[in-house]
């Protein structure tokens, strides 16, 4: 990450990428842009994984999928992403039981331009680190978490942070939705 990872308060980069959205013949692919969530007045949760057809990644993707309705309930558009092509994404979804019924798009950053702009490519192989972004409806990065390639992330923690950000108040350590926020 020579240029440094895009951080808090930054404007999330503009992009237009092809994503796998379905296994239905003729409807597999859809173009997604960085404007989609803003135009809808929604939050964006984008999580990156290093490579399709690997081992930690499908556990994370399946965990995000199990919570897809929770993200939707919070007016958040959920997008999974890697630098693999849409064709590799599609083959992996067809091949892996836990990925067939995904409720969110798998974005293909085949040119690696978005991952590069985000500053999340590994130095050697130029694959994405396990990075999660929460972006507000104005396109401002409000949360970034990066994991080592060998460690999966915690989806409940991403939801907890999204809840906290959406209160627009001060939330103490380990705060969860429904608890009191801080009055200062």
KOLZA-383180 format. One line per 10 residues: number of its first residue (from 0); their letters; for each residue x, y, z of N, C-alpha, C. Coordinates in steps of 0.02 Angstrom, whole numbers, plus 50000, padded with zeros to 5 digits. Example, Ala and Ser with C-alpha at 12.3 -4.5 7.8 and 13.67 -1.06 7.14 Angstrom:
<nodes>
0	as	50660:49716:50390:50615:49775:50390:50660:49835:50390  50642:49888:50354:50684:49947:50357:50645:50002:50394 $
</nodes>
This chain:
<nodes>
0	xxxxxxxxxx	50042:49941:50000:50000:50000:50000:50044:50062:50000  50079:50071:49946:50128:50125:49941:50096:50194:49950  50039:50204:49919:50007:50269:49923:49968:50280:49987  49961:50229:50027:49922:50233:50087:49849:50219:50073  49816:50190:50122:49746:50171:50115:49701:50231:50123  49650:50236:50081:49601:50290:50087:49569:50285:50155  49567:50342:50191:49545:50340:50260:49482:50378:50275  49469:50386:50339:49409:50419:50364:49404:50490:50339  49343:50510:50323:49330:50578:50301:49343:50590:50228  49374:50541:50194:49388:50549:50123:49325:50536:50082 $
10	xxxxxxxxxx	49323:50566:50023:49269:50551:49975:49283:50484:49944  49235:50438:49945:49244:50373:49914:49250:50383:49839  49297:50349:49805:49309:50362:49734:49248:50345:49690  49244:50382:49635:49194:50365:49584:49215:50300:49551  49166:50259:49531:49183:50198:49496:49122:50175:49455  49136:50136:49405:49084:50098:49369:49114:50030:49354  49085:49979:49383:49112:49911:49378:49056:49861:49364  49074:49807:49333:49026:49752:49322:49025:49708:49384  48964:49686:49402:48957:49642:49459:48913:49583:49440  48924:49527:49474:48881:49469:49467:48823:49478:49516 $
20	xxxxxxxxxx	48763:49476:49490:48704:49487:49532:48656:49428:49532  48667:49379:49487:48620:49325:49481:48653:49265:49447  48624:49207:49457:48647:49148:49420:48601:49134:49361  48548:49174:49355:48498:49165:49302:48528:49184:49234  48525:49139:49186:48555:49150:49121:48528:49214:49089  48573:49257:49066:48554:49320:49036:48549:49377:49085  48545:49362:49149:48539:49415:49201:48595:49412:49252  48651:49381:49232:48705:49370:49281:48740:49435:49301  48747:49482:49253:48790:49540:49264:48752:49606:49265  48779:49653:49304:48748:49719:49309:48803:49769:49323 $
30	xxxxxxxxxx	48799:49827:49294:48849:49880:49308:48829:49919:49370  48877:49928:49414:48866:49966:49476:48910:50027:49474  48884:50083:49498:48925:50144:49501:48929:50170:49573  48976:50214:49584:48984:50245:49649:48928:50294:49665  48887:50310:49616:48831:50357:49626:48768:50321:49650  48764:50255:49639:48702:50219:49652:48677:50229:49723  48721:50220:49773:48697:50225:49842:48680:50297:49859  48718:50345:49831:48703:50416:49845:48636:50436:49816  48624:50415:49753:48560:50431:49721:48501:50401:49758  48513:50345:49791:48459:50312:49829:48455:50339:49900 $
40	xxxxxxxxxx	48502:50384:49919:48502:50410:49987:48520:50358:50039  48562:50309:50018:48579:50253:50063:48653:50253:50081  48669:50215:50132:48738:50203:50152:48766:50148:50107  48832:50145:50102:48865:50093:50064:48911:50054:50111  48904:49988:50111:48952:49945:50146:48984:49903:50092  49050:49914:50082:49087:49876:50031:49142:49838:50066  49141:49772:50056:49194:49731:50087:49232:49695:50031  49298:49695:50039:49344:49667:49989:49375:49603:50015  49385:49556:49970:49423:49496:49988:49478:49486:49936  49530:49448:49954:49588:49442:49909:49575:49403:49845 $
50	xxxxxxxxxx	49547:49343:49849:49542:49300:49790:49482:49254:49794  49450:49244:49737:49397:49193:49733:49429:49124:49737  49389:49074:49750:49411:49004:49756:49465:48995:49810  49458:49032:49866:49503:49023:49922:49461:49002:49983  49491:49005:50043:49461:48970:50100:49429:49015:50152  49461:49070:50171:49432:49114:50220:49376:49155:50188  49386:49175:50126:49339:49220:50091:49267:49195:50090  49254:49131:50072:49184:49111:50069:49149:49112:50137  49187:49102:50191:49156:49105:50257:49132:49176:50271  49172:49225:50250:49152:49295:50260:49093:49314:50216 $
60	xxxxxxxxxx	49097:49293:50153:49043:49310:50106:48977:49280:50129  48980:49217:50152:48920:49184:50178:48894:49220:50240  48939:49243:50283:48918:49278:50344:48885:49345:50327  48913:49382:50279:48881:49444:50257:48813:49428:50226  48808:49374:50188:48745:49356:50156:48691:49340:50207  48711:49306:50262:48662:49289:50315:48634:49352:50347  48673:49407:50344:48652:49470:50375:48629:49521:50324  48621:49500:50261:48604:49548:50207:48540:49587:50223  48491:49554:50252:48428:49589:50269:48440:49641:50323  48487:49628:50369:48503:49676:50422:48534:49740:50392 $
70	xxxxxxxxxx	48576:49731:50341:48604:49790:50308:48549:49828:50271  48506:49792:50236:48451:49823:50199:48405:49861:50247  48391:49832:50306:48349:49865:50356:48378:49931:50379  48444:49938:50371:48480:49999:50394:48493:50046:50334  48456:50037:50281:48465:50079:50221:48537:50078:50196  48566:50019:50196:48635:50012:50172:48636:49965:50112  48672:49986:50061:48684:49942:50003:48748:49903:50017  48743:49838:50014:48800:49794:50029:48830:49770:49963  48895:49778:49957:48931:49755:49897:48994:49718:49918  49004:49659:49891:49066:49622:49900:49110:49635:49839 $
80	xxxxxxxxxx	49176:49635:49849:49220:49652:49793:49287:49616:49797  49315:49600:49738:49384:49578:49734:49409:49598:49665  49473:49583:49652:49502:49600:49588:49493:49545:49536  49456:49493:49554:49440:49440:49506:49390:49466:49454  49386:49434:49397:49338:49454:49345:49268:49431:49363  49218:49461:49330:49149:49441:49341:49138:49368:49321  49178:49343:49274:49170:49273:49252:49196:49225:49305  49250:49245:49339:49275:49204:49394:49226:49206:49453  49199:49266:49467:49147:49271:49519:49088:49224:49504  49065:49225:49442:49008:49185:49423:49024:49110:49430 $
90	xxxxxxxxxx	49083:49090:49407:49103:49019:49413:49106:48998:49486  49133:49043:49529:49139:49027:49601:49070:49020:49632  49025:49066:49614:48957:49063:49642:48923:48997:49621  48932:48977:49559:48901:48915:49535:48931:48854:49569  48996:48859:49586:49035:48804:49612:49028:48794:49687  49011:48847:49724:49014:48845:49797:48943:48851:49827  48924:48800:49866:48855:48798:49893:48837:48862:49932  48883:48889:49971:48868:48947:50013:48861:49012:49973  48880:49010:49909:48881:49073:49870:48826:49076:49817  48789:49021:49808:48740:49020:49753:48685:49071:49763 $
100	xxxxxxxxxx	48663:49079:49825:48603:49120:49838:48622:49188:49869  48672:49220:49842:48693:49285:49871:48640:49338:49858  48630:49380:49909:48581:49434:49905:48614:49501:49891  48678:49501:49876:48714:49563:49860:48760:49551:49801  48778:49604:49765:48822:49596:49707:48894:49581:49725  48927:49542:49681:48999:49530:49686:49032:49574:49633  49063:49628:49654:49093:49676:49608:49160:49650:49582  49171:49658:49517:49233:49636:49485:49276:49697:49469  49330:49706:49507:49376:49761:49494:49435:49732:49454  49419:49707:49394:49468:49671:49354:49529:49713:49336 $
110	xxxxxxxxxx	49517:49778:49324:49572:49823:49307:49612:49843:49369  49584:49828:49427:49614:49845:49492:49616:49920:49504  49581:49959:49464:49584:50032:49470:49552:50057:49534  49496:50027:49554:49463:50049:49616:49505:50029:49676  49529:49967:49678:49570:49944:49734:49634:49986:49739  49661:50006:49681:49720:50048:49681:49705:50117:49709  49649:50146:49688:49629:50212:49714:49616:50209:49789  49590:50153:49812:49577:50145:49884:49642:50131:49922  49695:50112:49886:49759:50098:49918:49759:50032:49956  49723:49982:49931:49715:49920:49968:49746:49859:49933 $
120	xxxxxxxxxx	49790:49870:49884:49822:49814:49849:49885:49792:49885  49896:49727:49889:49958:49702:49918:50015:49720:49871  50074:49729:49898:50132:49751:49859:50154:49698:49808  50151:49635:49829:50177:49581:49786:50128:49560:49731  50073:49528:49751:50027:49500:49702:49977:49550:49673  49973:49608:49705:49923:49658:49685:49852:49630:49690  49838:49597:49747:49770:49577:49763:49747:49620:49822  49682:49624:49832:49655:49668:49885:49664:49636:49954  49680:49680:50002:49676:49658:50072:49603:49649:50090  49589:49616:50148:49521:49611:50175:49503:49677:50207 $
130	xxxxxxxxxx	49473:49721:50168:49457:49788:50193:49381:49798:50189  49354:49831:50240:49283:49847:50242:49275:49922:50247  49233:49950:50205:49217:50021:50207:49143:50031:50223  49129:50080:50267:49061:50106:50274:49063:50178:50250  49020:50192:50200:49019:50257:50168:48949:50287:50177  48946:50350:50198:48880:50380:50211:48845:50400:50146  48782:50420:50150:48745:50436:50088:48774:50495:50048  48819:50533:50078:48853:50588:50042:48918:50564:50009  48935:50500:50019:48995:50473:49988:49058:50482:50029  49051:50498:50093:49108:50508:50138:49123:50443:50176 $
140	xxxxxxxxxx	49187:50423:50177:49207:50364:50214:49202:50377:50289  49162:50336:50323:49150:50345:50395:49181:50289:50437  49202:50235:50403:49233:50178:50439:49275:50139:50389  49335:50120:50411:49379:50077:50372:49409:50026:50420  49406:49962:50401:49440:49911:50440:49478:49866:50392  49540:49852:50407:49582:49810:50365:49607:49751:50405  49598:49692:50377:49622:49631:50409:49679:49601:50368  49724:49567:50402:49775:49528:50369:49741:49476:50325  49776:49453:50273:49746:49406:50227:49722:49341:50260  49753:49323:50316:49737:49259:50348:49680:49262:50399 $
150	xxxxxxxxxx	49654:49323:50413:49604:49330:50466:49538:49357:50439  49485:49319:50449:49419:49342:50428:49392:49396:50474  49346:49436:50446:49319:49492:50486:49256:49472:50523  49231:49518:50565:49172:49506:50606:49113:49547:50579  49065:49514:50548:49009:49549:50516:48966:49585:50567  48957:49555:50626:48917:49588:50678:48948:49654:50699  49014:49657:50699:49048:49720:50716:49036:49773:50663  49034:49753:50600:49019:49801:50546:48948:49829:50556  48901:49786:50572:48832:49809:50585:48829:49854:50646  48867:49836:50698:48867:49877:50759:48892:49947:50744 $
160	xxxxxxxxxx	48946:49952:50706:48974:50018:50689:48925:50057:50645  48893:50023:50598:48843:50056:50556:48787:50084:50599  48763:50044:50646:48711:50068:50693:48735:50130:50730  48796:50127:50755:48823:50183:50794:48829:50246:50751  48855:50239:50691:48861:50296:50646:48793:50326:50631  48743:50284:50623:48677:50309:50605:48641:50343:50662  48665:50335:50724:48633:50372:50780:48652:50446:50776  48710:50460:50743:48737:50528:50739:48750:50556:50809  48763:50512:50857:48777:50532:50925:48842:50499:50948  48864:50515:51009:48924:50485:51037:48906:50417:51066 $
170	xxxxxxxxxx	48940:50365:51043:48926:50297:51066:48987:50270:51103  48977:50247:51166:49034:50222:51205:49060:50155:51179  49116:50134:51208:49146:50069:51192:49094:50013:51199  49095:49967:51151:49051:49909:51151:48976:49925:51148  48960:49987:51130:48890:50008:51123:48855:49963:51072  48792:49945:51087:48751:49909:51038:48684:49944:51033  48652:49936:50975:48588:49968:50960:48539:49956:51017  48505:50009:51037:48457:50004:51092:48484:50030:51158  48551:50033:51163:48581:50060:51224:48583:50136:51222  48592:50166:51280:48598:50239:51285:48662:50263:51250 $
180	xxxx	48657:50320:51217:48718:50353:51191:48742:50401:51245  48800:50431:51234:48828:50477:51284:48798:50547:51277  48779:50574:51334:48757:50644:51336:48813:50685:51366  48839:50732:51328:48897:50770:51353:48875:50842:51366 $
</nodes>
